[in-house]
């Protein structure tokens, strides 16, 4: 820390995070928006990126100096991986540990909604149409989950509890995974798709995963399969997904994350048959802001005491490569998306 004064913690966001008054006797807190960010960063010791969807940081990051620690209230860190921050000595940490179970529950809800045709039931209720139909079972169907970090593993675990046969795909293959037996590498993904009834994207956004889900992969999928993305919008070539839906290659899809957020009201994606769209909400449950604040405060206590930080991001990989999830469960693959 630069002086004997209390460290300056800059909070980027228009809204006041909860619970930060707990450290007001140990830090000088300054909340700023985009307009004052550049000036604040020059004097900051630490930065809490509370508005984790902002694109303001690259232009505001100082040429010299700047915060020594950057914590984001998100699992994904792709918006922090700009050259100036990567070149700096700043340590980046994320909010892994908050989102895994809620996202897994959300994916399970989407799978059940599509298999049981809940959108069709709601449409018929609105039109007061009584039309009996049979629906599908999910038990015994096969799901491929792409993303071997905590979120992908949580998704695989919950889908497995519903009776799905789940195959996990990660950056690196692991032939002897303690929980899932075998974890496949990205290079094996195309070969797994012809047998998949469900393809779930829960991977982080990196150079390796950008545009991963494109026409080539969708063409490999079983006719009538379905696709879910809870990772990052740029993982998917949206035009290719729409074409696969229109052609009947896919029976349905769900996007909780999109390339452009918020999705404009005039976007054609809103009206694509068989496509469910939600506003990047799969991880957000009642009390989630307090959970994010609690995690930051725990990491602040470590930082202020000079102890190792939790959820340190590898700037080269773009995710947390090693760490412990709540409860001490070790993970050695990519972090949450």
C-alpha positions, 0 to 999 in steps of 0.5 A: 500500500502506498502510504500509511493512510488507509488503503483506497478501495475504488468501487466501480458501479452506479449502485452502492454494494451492500455490507461495505460499511463493515470495512469503513474503519479499514479502508477509504471507499470511493464509489465512482461511475465511468466519468470519474473512473480514470482519475480514481484509478490513479490513486487506488490501491484496490478496485472492486468491479461491482458493475461487471458488465462495464466496458469502461476499464480499458480506456480508464486504466492508468499508463503507470501505477493503478490498483494492485488488486482488482476484484470483480463481482462476476465469475467471468473475467473476459472484460478485465483481460485488456492489454494494460491490465494484463501487463500490470502487476495487478492481481485479479480475483473473481467471485467463483463460489457464488454462482455455481448452484444457481446456474445449475438449477437454472439449466435444469429448469430449462432442460425440463421446460423444453422437454415438457413443452412448458412454453407451448403450455403457456401459449395455449393457456393464453389462447384458452386452448385445451390441447392434450399432448405427450411430452418427453422424459429427460431420464436416460437422455444424454447431455454434453456439458462444455466447461470443466470448471465449478459451474460446468461441474455443478451443471453436470451434477444436477443433470445427473441427479435428474437421470441424464447421462452426462459427459463433461468436456473441459480444456484438458482431458482427464481420464481419471476424474474423481467425480465424473470418471472421465473428462473429455478435452475440447478436441473430442467435442465434435465426436461426442455430439452425434449422440447428444440430446442436450448440449450445454455451454458453461465455458469461460470466454477465451481465445480458444472458446470464442465462436466455438459453437458454430455451424460446424458443431451444430451440424454434428448434433443429432437432429432434434437435440437442444442447446443451452448457453449459460457461459458467455454470449460470444461463445456462440455464432448466433446466426448459425444457431438460428439457422440450425433452429430454422432448418430443424437440426435443433428442436430448441435452444435457450440463451441466457447470455448473448453477444449484445446485452441488453438485447434490443427490442427489435432484435430478430432473436426474440421471435425465433421459433424454439428459442428461449431468451432470458436476460443474463439471470441464471446466476441471480437468486434472492440475496446474491448481491449480499453473497457477492459482497461477503466474498469480497469482504473475505478477500479484503481481509486476506489482502489487508493482512497480506495473506493469499487471496482466494480465486486468483485469476491466471491472466494468461489462461483467463480463468482461475486454474487452481483453488478451492470451492466452498467446503474445500473441494479442490478444482484444477481446471478452468474457473467459472464462466 
